[in-house]
Amino acid sequence: MSEPERTPDGRYVVIDGRRWRATDPDIPDERAAELRKVLMAWRREVRRTKGTDEERASRDGVQAAKVALGERGTPWWEQTDAERRARWEADVAWPDERS
């Protein structure tokens, strides 16, 4: 799989003509891979819980993983190095059924 196009400043990726905030490039590779696994697990939970009372918790899990990756919340380029590190090192829960 090839890398998506990035804006010249590196802050966004462009997919199908739409701009999305890029993952914080300073996250260590191992941690970024772990956070992506957590994100995918939560996305599976959203599909599984769609239309139930549990859906909100699943969507909150997706949000937490996206914030840890720097894709949501305060933009990573507006955070200090210490704030960025604290964000990606924060505990992000897995769904009950860990994949």
BAZAKOL-109497 format. One record per residue (C-alpha): residue in one letter; x, y, z. Coordinates in Angstrom, 3 decimals. Example, Ala and Ser with C-alpha at 12.3 -4.5 7.8 and 13.67 -1.06 7.14 Angstrom:
atom residuo A; xx 12.300; yy -4.500; zz 7.800
atom residuo S; xx 13.670; yy -1.060; zz 7.140
//
This chain:
atom residuo M; xx 0.000; yy 0.000; zz 0.000
atom residuo S; xx 1.469; yy 3.348; zz -1.014
atom residuo E; xx 1.607; yy 6.384; zz 1.230
atom residuo P; xx -1.216; yy 8.892; zz 0.739
atom residuo E; xx -0.468; yy 12.307; zz -0.703
atom residuo R; xx 0.457; yy 14.903; zz 1.930
atom residuo T; xx 0.013; yy 18.639; zz 1.925
atom residuo P; xx 3.304; yy 20.572; zz 1.552
atom residuo D; xx 3.402; yy 21.324; zz 5.294
atom residuo G; xx 2.941; yy 17.600; zz 6.146
atom residuo R; xx 0.026; yy 18.288; zz 8.461
atom residuo Y; xx -2.638; yy 16.639; zz 6.322
atom residuo V; xx -3.054; yy 13.655; zz 4.023
atom residuo V; xx -5.234; yy 13.953; zz 0.943
atom residuo I; xx -7.461; yy 10.994; zz 0.144
atom residuo D; xx -9.914; yy 11.136; zz -2.755
atom residuo G; xx -9.486; yy 14.904; zz -2.826
atom residuo R; xx -10.394; yy 15.298; zz 0.848
atom residuo R; xx -7.952; yy 16.590; zz 3.455
atom residuo W; xx -7.552; yy 14.643; zz 6.724
atom residuo R; xx -5.256; yy 15.474; zz 9.623
atom residuo A; xx -2.114; yy 13.333; zz 9.479
atom residuo T; xx -0.875; yy 11.179; zz 12.322
atom residuo D; xx 1.747; yy 12.898; zz 14.468
atom residuo P; xx 5.040; yy 12.023; zz 12.724
atom residuo D; xx 7.009; yy 12.056; zz 15.988
atom residuo I; xx 5.152; yy 9.116; zz 17.542
atom residuo P; xx 7.622; yy 6.229; zz 17.828
atom residuo D; xx 6.839; yy 3.586; zz 15.181
atom residuo E; xx 6.073; yy 0.847; zz 17.723
atom residuo R; xx 3.630; yy 3.048; zz 19.650
atom residuo A; xx 1.975; yy 4.310; zz 16.456
atom residuo A; xx 1.463; yy 0.702; zz 15.300
atom residuo E; xx -0.075; yy -0.199; zz 18.667
atom residuo L; xx -2.415; yy 2.810; zz 18.566
atom residuo R; xx -3.506; yy 1.894; zz 15.015
atom residuo K; xx -4.338; yy -1.631; zz 16.228
atom residuo V; xx -6.416; yy -0.167; zz 19.067
atom residuo L; xx -8.159; yy 2.161; zz 16.595
atom residuo M; xx -9.033; yy -0.714; zz 14.252
atom residuo A; xx -10.352; yy -2.778; zz 17.176
atom residuo W; xx -12.606; yy 0.095; zz 18.228
atom residuo R; xx -13.801; yy 0.568; zz 14.644
atom residuo R; xx -14.799; yy -3.112; zz 14.573
atom residuo E; xx -16.667; yy -2.516; zz 17.841
atom residuo V; xx -18.549; yy 0.406; zz 16.282
atom residuo R; xx -19.759; yy -1.920; zz 13.508
atom residuo R; xx -20.646; yy -4.650; zz 16.023
atom residuo T; xx -22.550; yy -2.299; zz 18.353
atom residuo K; xx -24.262; yy -0.168; zz 15.670
atom residuo G; xx -27.743; yy 0.807; zz 16.835
atom residuo T; xx -27.275; yy -0.456; zz 20.398
atom residuo D; xx -26.700; yy 1.293; zz 23.717
atom residuo E; xx -23.019; yy 0.249; zz 23.489
atom residuo E; xx -22.371; yy 2.199; zz 20.285
atom residuo R; xx -21.510; yy 5.452; zz 22.104
atom residuo A; xx -18.768; yy 3.739; zz 24.127
atom residuo S; xx -17.346; yy 2.249; zz 20.922
atom residuo R; xx -17.288; yy 5.647; zz 19.238
atom residuo D; xx -15.601; yy 7.114; zz 22.326
atom residuo G; xx -12.902; yy 4.444; zz 21.962
atom residuo V; xx -12.327; yy 5.493; zz 18.339
atom residuo Q; xx -12.084; yy 9.127; zz 19.474
atom residuo A; xx -9.529; yy 8.290; zz 22.186
atom residuo A; xx -7.326; yy 6.397; zz 19.722
atom residuo K; xx -7.561; yy 9.174; zz 17.109
atom residuo V; xx -6.623; yy 11.808; zz 19.731
atom residuo A; xx -3.633; yy 9.701; zz 20.850
atom residuo L; xx -2.491; yy 9.479; zz 17.207
atom residuo G; xx -2.794; yy 13.257; zz 16.884
atom residuo E; xx -5.537; yy 13.024; zz 14.265
atom residuo R; xx -8.119; yy 14.749; zz 16.479
atom residuo G; xx -8.050; yy 17.132; zz 19.412
atom residuo T; xx -5.474; yy 19.886; zz 19.651
atom residuo P; xx -3.377; yy 19.790; zz 16.473
atom residuo W; xx 0.020; yy 18.209; zz 17.141
atom residuo W; xx 1.826; yy 21.153; zz 15.560
atom residuo E; xx 0.289; yy 23.432; zz 18.215
atom residuo Q; xx 1.471; yy 21.278; zz 21.130
atom residuo T; xx 4.786; yy 21.363; zz 22.946
atom residuo D; xx 7.028; yy 18.309; zz 22.714
atom residuo A; xx 6.019; yy 17.359; zz 26.276
atom residuo E; xx 2.296; yy 17.660; zz 25.456
atom residuo R; xx 2.730; yy 15.547; zz 22.339
atom residuo R; xx 4.613; yy 12.848; zz 24.225
atom residuo A; xx 2.017; yy 12.805; zz 27.021
atom residuo R; xx -0.750; yy 12.452; zz 24.413
atom residuo W; xx 0.686; yy 9.428; zz 22.659
atom residuo E; xx 1.918; yy 7.795; zz 25.886
atom residuo A; xx -1.488; yy 8.068; zz 27.580
atom residuo D; xx -3.299; yy 4.812; zz 28.221
atom residuo V; xx -5.854; yy 4.107; zz 25.501
atom residuo A; xx -8.188; yy 1.267; zz 26.440
atom residuo W; xx -8.827; yy -1.696; zz 24.169
atom residuo P; xx -12.370; yy -2.981; zz 23.645
atom residuo D; xx -13.287; yy -5.827; zz 26.016
atom residuo E; xx -12.643; yy -8.369; zz 23.283
atom residuo R; xx -9.039; yy -7.639; zz 22.378
atom residuo S; xx -8.133; yy -8.480; zz 18.784
//
